[in-house]
């Protein structure tokens, strides 16, 4: 059975245990987060929909404050200390929130504060996870195994809401916070096991152990300055920003089209649930059995360009036929490709960077750039609709953006190959 599994997911001898711990690590991170997200909704953060731009702005400002703090920690502490410090901090925050909410002494500020904190938590714990993965896995291994490892996150994203759905009514939403902290603590166990595997002589050069003991050094702002000085990293920023822009376009179009096609709230809820089910099934299948093989067959440039190419087809179809079936089919395929193929492929781009860039610059891209692009995309869509553009018009506008995104994807994939070979 073990041999069958290794052949099915393109795994080689000696990689199984580490891949399993990586899978479990990401499972712990995302299941912990997805236990907390419904608690946020229960506390009433979702009731402030009209103030969503302000919440995004607050989140962005929180990121501005958090990124140099993380950069300072990365400069001072070695990896074996840095990761436990980061996750230990968020575990302590969860437990402190539990005590605060149990006390009943929260004001009107609590839902907004929880929304902003949870947004920072989500982006940081995931960013640090992928930084660690890019550090411990070689580029060739990453192309084969990052899809499988990402499936751990998909499984956690399904397990977290399931746990909340079963226990929330029995123990109360607030009492789920210690469980979330306990699951996140499981990530620390995975980190210890992976660190031991990474520094073992049979898995890498002896110098790797010395790297493990050394802090990254540099300035707390080295991540931001590193991004601004590197054409490669700026290209990754552009890739993330264009993906967020097009994702926002289709997300808002989804709300309009589904609302017009299904009058009853129950019908709309059922449609969204079926979409999520299809996305989850396709994503996990792609992560386990497709992405690693595709990376070997077609190479990283074409793998990265898969989602932009799908965007060209999807927005073209929407421009011609702005209907619910077309949008649903495109949205399901887009999300499954994003999580199952493009997400793991994007992480491979970081494997050729220096250790400082893997932690500091990557953190800037995963937090500041991602959240900033998210907020700007929302305002851009609002501006286009204010100018009177409808679904077809915005879909047509998305076509040249998708073409630029596709060209950038191919360029980044080729540049990664050059850097891998010392170019």
N, C-alpha and C positions, 0 to 999 in steps of 0.2 A: 504493500500500500504506500509506504514511504517513497519507493522508487517511482511509482505511478504519479504521485503528487509532484515530485521534483521534476519529472519530465513534462507534466502538464503545464507547469508554470515556469519552465525554463530556469530551474534552479540547479546549481552545481554542488558538488561534494564540499562539505564544510560550511555551507551558507545557511543551512536549514534552521539551526538554532538561533542565529543572529536575526534572520528574517522573521522568525517567530516572535522574538522579543521586540523587534521593531513594530510588527503588526500589533502586538499587545500594548506597546507604548502609545501608539496613535489611537487605539481603541479606548484606552483610559482617558486620554486627553479629550476626545470628542464626546464620549459618553458622559463625562463629568460636565462638559459645557451644555449638552442637550438636556441634562437634568435641570440645570439652572434656567434655561431659556423659558420654559413654561412658567416657572416661578416668577420671573420678571413680568410676564403677561398678567399673571394673577394679581401682582402688586399694583397693576394699573398703568404700567409704562405705555402700553398700547393705547390707552385712552388719550394720550397727548398727540394724536396723529397730526392735528393742525400745527403742532409745534415741532414736527419732525425735522425741518431744516435747522432749528436751533439745537436739537439733540445731536444732529450730525456735526454741527459746528462745535458743540461742546466736546464731542468725541475726538474731533480733529485737534482741538486745543490740548486735550488730555494726552494725545499721542505726541504732540510737540514737546510736552513736558517729560513724557516717559522715555522717549527715544534716547536723549542724551544721558539719562540715568542708566539705562541699559548699557549704553556705550561705555560709561564710566566703570560699571561693574565688569564688563568684558575686558576692559583694559587692565583691571586690577587682579581679577581672579582667574585661575586656570579653569579649563573646561570641567574638570572633575568637581570643582566648587561652584562654578557659575550656574550650571543647570539646576542643581539642588537649591541654590539661593533663589532663583527665579520661581521655580515651582513651589518652594516652601513659602515664599511671599504670598503667592496667590492662594495657597491652602490656608494660610493665616487670615487672609482677607475674607475667605468664605466663612471661616469659623467666627470671625469678628462680626460679619453681617448676620450670622445666625443668632449670636448673642443680642445684637442690637434689635433685630426684628422680634425676637422673643420677649424683649423688654417692653415692647409696645410704645417706646418713646421716640418714634420717628415722626417727622413732619411731612409737609407737602413736597419737600425737596427729595424725599426718599426714592420715589419711582424714577425720576429723571437721573438721579445719581446712580441708581442700580443699572439703568439702561446704559449709561456711559461707561461705568466700570465693567459691565459684562462685555461690551464691545471691545474695550481695551484687552480684557482677559482673553477673549476668543482669538484675536489677532496675534497677541504676544505668545501664547502657549503653542499655537500652531506654527508660528514663525520660528521659534526656538527649536521645536521638534524637527522641522525640515533643515534648519542649519546644522543640527547634530547629524541628521541622516547624510547630508552632503559632505560632512566631515569624516564619517566613519566608513562610508561606502565609496569604492572607486567608481570612476565614471562608467566603465563597462558594466559593472555590477548594477549601478543605478539605472541604466537603460533597461536592464532585464527585470529588476526587482522592485523599482519604485511603484509600479502599478499594484503589485501584490501588497506592498506595505501600505499604500493608500487605501486598500480595501479594509484594513484595520480601522481606519477612520470612518469609512462608510458603515461598517458593522457597529461602531460606537454610536454613530449618528442615528441608527435605528434602535439600538439598545437603550440609549438614554431616555428618549420619549416613552418607550415601552415601560421602563421602570417607573417613570413619573405617572403614567396612566394607571398603573396597577396600585401604586402606593399613595398617591396624593390624597385620595379621598379617605384613606384609612389612617394615615399618620399626620396629614396636614402638609401643605406645600412648604412651609418654612422648615419643617423637620426633615426635609429632603436635603438641606444644605450640608449637614455633616456627612451624608452618604456621598454627595458629590465630592467633598474634600477627601474622603477615604479612597474613592476611585482614583482621583488625581494623584494621591500618594502612591498608588500602584505604579504610576509612571516612574517614580524614583527608583523602584526596584528594577524596572526595565533598563533605566539609564545605567545603573551599576553593572548589570550583566553585560550590556552592550559595550561599556567602557573596557571591561575585562577582555572581551572578545577582540576589540579593536586593537589593543596594545599587545596581544599575544604574538610571539615571534612568527608563528606559522601564518598569520594573517596580514602581516605588514613588516616594514623595516624596523630595526631596533630604535631608530631615531624617533619613531612615532611615540614611543613612551616618553621621551624627553619633551616632545611637543605637548604632551598631555599635562606635564607638570608646569609648563610655562604659561603665564598670563599672556593675553594678546598684546597688551601695551597700547600705546598710541593715545590719541585724544578722545574724550567722550563724543566729540562731534566728527570723528573720523569716518563714520558710516555715511553721513550726509556729504562731506567733502569728497569721499571716495566715489560716491555715485556721480557727483557733478564733474569729476575729472575723468571718468571712464566712459568712452563712447559705447562700450559693450553694456555697461550697467544702465546707461541712459536708454539704450535700445530696449532693455528688459522693462524699464519704467514705461516706455511707450507701448510695449506689448500689453502690459497690465492695464494701462489707462484706456487703450482702444477697446480691450475686451470688456472693461467695466462700462464704457460708453454704450456699446452695442447691447450689452446685457441689460442696461437700464432701459434702453429703447424698447426692447422686446418685453420687458417686465411690465412697463406701463401700457403697452399695446395689449398685453394679455388681459389686464384688468378691464379695459374698454370692450374688447371683443367678447370675452366670456360673459360680462355683465349683459351685453346686448343679446347674446345667443341663448342665455339661460336665465329666465326671469325669476325663478324660485331660488331663494338662498340655499335650500337643501340640494337642489340640482347642481348649483355651482360648487358647493362643498364636495359633493360626490365626484365631480369632474376633477377638481384639484387633488383629491385623494387618489384617484386613479392615475393621474399624471405623476404624482410622487411615487406611487407604487411602481410604475413603469420605469421611472428614472432610476430608482434604487436598484431594481433588478438588472437593468442594462448596465449600470455603473459597476456593480460588483462583478458581473460577468466579464466586462471589459478589463477591469483592473486585474482580475485573476488570470484570465486566459488569452487576452487579446493584446494589451498594450506592450508587454515585454516582447512578444513575437513580432509585432509590427515594427518596433524600434530596430530589431535586427534585420527585418526584411526591407523596409523602405528608408531607414535612416532617420535621424533626429530632425533635419530640416522639413521633410515631408510630414513627419508626425506632428510637429508644431503647427504646420499649415493646415491640418485637417479641420480644425474648428473655424478658422477664417474662411476656408473654402465652403464649409457648411453654411456659414453666415451669408455668403454670396448667393447660394441656392435658396436659403430660407427667406431672406429679405426679398429676393427676386420673386419668389412664389407669393409672398404676402403683398407685394406691390401689384401683382397681376390679379390675385384672388384673396382679398383681405377677409377671410372667413374663419370661423372657429376651428373647423377640422384642420386647415392648413396651419394655423397658429399652434394648435395643440401638438400636431406632429412635429413641427419645427422646434417648439420649446422643449419637448421631451428629448429629442435627439441632441439638441444643443446642450442641455444640462448634463445629459449622460456623457457626452463627449468632453465637456468641460471637466467633470469630476473624474471620469474614467480614463481619459487619454491625455488631454492638454495639461491638466494639473500635474500629474507625474512627470510629463515631458518638460514642463517649465522648470521643475525642481532640478532636473539634470543640468540645466544651464549653469547652476551655481557650483557644480562639482569641480569645475576647472579654476575656480577662484582661490585666492589666498585664504588662510584661515581667518584672518581679520575681516576680509570681505564677506566670507560665509556667514559670520555672526553679525557684524555691525552694518555693512551695506545692505545685506539681505533683509535685516530687520527694518531698515528705513523703507525699503521697497514694499515689504509685506504689511507695514503699518501706515506710515505717513502717505506714501504714494497711493496705496490701495484705497484708504479712506478718503483722501483728498479727491481722487478721481471719482469715487462713488458720489460724493457730494456735488462736485461740478457737473457730473452727468445728469443728476436730477434737475439741477437748475437749467441745463442746456435743453432738456426735453420740455420743461415748462416754458422756456422761451420760444421754442418752435411751435408749440401748440398755441401760444399767445399770438403768434403771427398767422394763425389760421391753418397750419399744416395738419392734415389728417393722417390716417394710418398709411395709406398708399404713398403719400408724399414723403413721410418720414422714412418709410421702407426704401424708397428710391434714393433718398439722401444717404442711407446706410450702406448702399452698394459700393460707392467709391471708398468709403471708410473701410469696408471689409477688404477691398482690393489692396489698400495700403497696409492693412493689418497682415494680410497674407504675404506680401512682399517682405515685411519686417520679420515675420516668422521664419521664412526661408533664410534670410540674412543672418538672423541670430543662430539658427541651427548650423549654418556653415561656419560662422565665426567661432562657435563652440568647438567644432571639429579642428579648426586651425589652432586655437588655444590649447587643445588637448595634445596636439602634436608639436607644441612649442612655437607656434606661429604668432 
